[in-house]
Amino acid sequence: MAKIPVAVLGATGEVGQKFVINLQGHPWFELTALYASERSAGKKYAEALDYGQENSRWFCKEAPDEKILDMTVLDVRDVRPEENNVFFSALPSETAMEIEGKIAKERPVISTASAYRYFDDSFVYLPSVNESHAGIISVQQKNREWRGFVVPQANCTTIGLAMSLKPVYDEFGLERVTMASMQAVSGSGYGAVKEWAKQRREQGADLPAVLGDFSQGVFEGNVIPYIRGEEEKVKKETVKLLGEFIDGKIKPAGFKIACKCNRVPVLDGHTESVFIETTKGCSVDELKEAWKNYRGEPQRLALPSAPKQPIIVMEAIDRPQPRFDAAIGGGMVAVIGGVEANAFDNGFQYTVLSHNTELGAAKGAVLAAEYLYKVGLIK
């Protein structure tokens, strides 16, 4: 079949580069345009990134195709929606609202930004979890008089938790969920930590000037028990992702959720300790079977970027660990281990690990586009 022309917004940033890697050679999509800020516009992609130079800003281990390096970067302020069928956005949230909205008047946008994540008419899509919510896209189009739409991804901290809860909620119900995260530095960039440092200095704390610069090793041997806005996002998104689409609205799931989010000296992979109370009684073995047997729509449709199974259960009590397990399934699965019953009624606890820069970023967004194309929402 003829490939669908697609563009990347924010192509020179870390997530934008991940889009490039996951789109080059894709069986359905052809990368035909790269957009970035005024600073990069007009330059060849290689020049904009100083690719191959000592001061190169290319972050990925994989190399981009030569034809992509030779593409001219376009100014994102002058984006032309009619020139591509789909736009993948890695824009900063402060600019995403305007630019993604402009494009969505005509074309679909699949975004890693949070700009459109918390509107009532937004389809925040986590593959294998909430395909039943896709009908909200037509509500968004009607409300905003758009021909296209914006589909934002869930927050990278939410994805592992929601993925692990989905089979449990479906089979046994949930009364309450408690989660404590240990989040990689790459999670939402370094901005959250820098903002924390700024706030602490304003409060009179004597903090080193390099705080927030991972290259200086300031996270080594440290835990930062605050990530601005993260806990609110997790609590709001989790119950929405597991909710029901009824009469044009998404009704959030009814269980209670509490969480505490922490930044730790890990490069990639968010690890979470999760404590649940189920509505129906079940055993540890039954929980494990629910996870092992679970398959979502991406698996049923055999989408190109989908893992064969979205959840992997490890039997070792000290796994998963991000250094060894974050890349399982190409970083596109939730890895669960340490499953135990606890002292609460119908209570269990476990560890879940998900890759925040694969499933939680560009690769997950490409999978989202594959699903939307397969079901006819992308033409």
Beta strands, then each sheet from edge to edge (+ up, - down):
strand 1: 4-9
strand 2: 29-36
strand 3: 74-75
strand 4: 86-89
strand 5: 108-111
strand 6: 149-152
strand 7: 174-182
strand 8: 244-246
strand 9: 249-251
strand 10: 256-260
strand 11: 270-278
strand 12: 311-313
strand 13: 334-341
strand 14: 347-354
sheet 1: 3+ 2+ 1+ 4+ 5+ 6+
sheet 2: 10+ 7+ 11- 14+ 13- 12-
sheet 3: 8+ 9-
end
